[in-house]
């Protein structure tokens, strides 16, 4: 992806925050399962994706306005911006 196609929110990320634990913090609290994990690049929380039953990361975005997440899945190297609906690969 060309640099001018990457949104400002993603371009502002200088150092990636990675998952401290491979789990959805909110799913653990309620005894639920998740499908894939995403890590917020503003605060570092790791939560379940939209394929997960409770869509905790999208709920986190709506509650906090933190726009950018990365995949916390092993081998996946991409960022996503909720505000601009933009993906970018890294690595």
Beta strands, then each sheet from edge to edge (+ up, - down):
strand 1: 37-40
strand 2: 46-48
strand 3: 68-71
strand 4: 78-81
strand 5: 86-89
sheet 1: 2+ 1- 3+ 4- 5+
end
